[in-house]
Amino acid sequence: MNKNTLRTILVFALAVVLLATAGCATRKRTSVTADPSGLDGIMPQVSSFADDIKDIPIPAELKWQRNKSQAIKTESFRGGVLVYTGNAGIMSLKDYMVAAMRDNQWRMVGETSAKDIMLAFVKPNKTCMMVLSESLFRKTELRLYIAIDNAGTGNVNPFGEIIPQ
């Protein structure tokens, strides 16, 4: 190997190392306060709620992706697909969402996982399905499928199950 090739490889390797460490140094830190669910330090405070639905909390690390989201509101129905992305571990996000939904009186009715994790929750006249996925560079996506039946009778959830009173 000649001197110019060796020098080029060395400069390239140094640039890669500098870029990698610069990305870690500029990573935004968030503060975490005490969490009664026992998940202290796993996820930060809630920054917002899904759309105008006040009983689905979204962690502060996740940002709403307007271009990937859709919502619908009619006289008898509202819902949509809401997408959030950010830097969070997929398992800690799952634990956080399960605890947060439980704290807001949602009942978990299903869970499945493979590459992605799917969670299903119900309330009277409401359904929320979540798909959590993680990309190659640890970018986590939370996709919410929400259905709210405004004209429901109140004794059957959107899956057709009778809700115990």
N, C-alpha and C positions, 0 to 999 in steps of 0.2 A: 504494500500500500504506500502510495507516495504521500508527501507532507501535506499537499493541498486537500486530498481526500480525507486524511485523518483530521485536519483542521476543520473541514466542513462538517464532518460527523460530530466532532466535539462541540462546535458552535450550535448545531441542531439539538443535540442532547441537552446542552445547557439551557437553551431556549424553552424546551419542553419542561424541564424541571422548574424553571422560573415561572412559567405560565401556570403550572399545576399548583405551586405553592402560593402564588398571588391569588388564585381563585379561592383557596382555603382561608387566606388572611382577610379577604374582603367579605366573607360570608356574614350576613346580617345575624346578629344575636338577638333573641327575644327573651324577655323576662317571664318567668313563670311564678304564679302565686299559688297559695295553698288550694288544693282541689279536694273536696269532700269525697270524690269517687275513689280516692286512693291512687290516682294516676299522676301524682306530683312529678314534674320533671319530664314526663313523656311528651306531652303536647302543651302548647301555650294557651293562654286565655282565648275565649271565643271572640272572634272579631266581628262576626255578623251572623245573620240567619239566612237560610236559603230563601231567596226571593223575598216575599212578604210573609212567609210562613214562619211564625215566631217559635215554633216548637221543634225545629231542626237546626241545631247549632252547627256552625262551621268553624273549625280551628283557625286561628289567626295566621298560621303559616300558609294556608291555602288561599289562593286568589281566584275570583270568579272569571271564567273565560266566556265572555259575551258572545264571541263568534262561534262557539261550539254549543251554546245553550239555546233552548227554545221554551217558550211558555205559552199557555193558552188559558183564557178565562171566558167562560160562557155563563149564562144564567144558572145552569144546573151543575156545572163541572168546572174545575180549574186544576191545573197541574202543569207538567212539562218535564223537560230534561235539562238539568242544571249541571254544569261541569266546572270543577275547581281543580287547580293544579298547584303544586308547591313541593318543597323539600321536606318530606316527612317519611319516616319508616312505615312501610305498609302495615306491619303488625301492630305498631303503636297507634297508627291511625284507626285500625280496626277496633282495638281495645277502647280507644277514646270514643269512637262513634257509638259502639254498643252501650257504654256507660252513659253517654250523654242522651241517647235516645231513651234509655230506661229511666233516666232522671226526668225526662219530659213525658212520661207515661206512655211511651210507645211499647208495644209488645213484639218481641222478636219471634217470627214464625218460621224462619228458615235461614239456613246458611250453607253455602257450598264454596269450596275453594279448589282451584287447580293452579294455573298460572295467575289468574285473578281471583279476587274474593268477592262473592255476592252475598249480600245480607238483605233480608226482607223483614219489614216492620209493618204493623197495622195499629190503627186506632179506630174508633167508631167513625165511619165514613171517610177514612183516610188510609192510603197505602203509600209506603215509601220503600223502593228497592234501591240498593246502592251497589255499585260495582267499583271496587278499589283495584287499581293496577299500578304497576311500577315499571318505568322505562329503564333502559340500559344505564343511564346516568343518575339513577335514584330520584328522578322526577316522578312524583306520585300524582295520580289522577283519581279524583273522587267524582263519580258520575251518579247523580240522583235522578231516579224516575219517580215522580210524585203524581199521585192522583187523589183529588179531593172531590167527593160527591156532595155538592151543596144541597141536593134535593133528596138525599137519603132519609130513610125512616129512622135511623139511629140504632136499630137492633141487628143489623147485618153489616159486616165490613165489606170492602170492595172485592174480597175474594169469595163472598157469598157465605162466609161462616157466621153463625149466630154468636153475637157478642154477649157474654155473661153479664148480667146487670147486678 
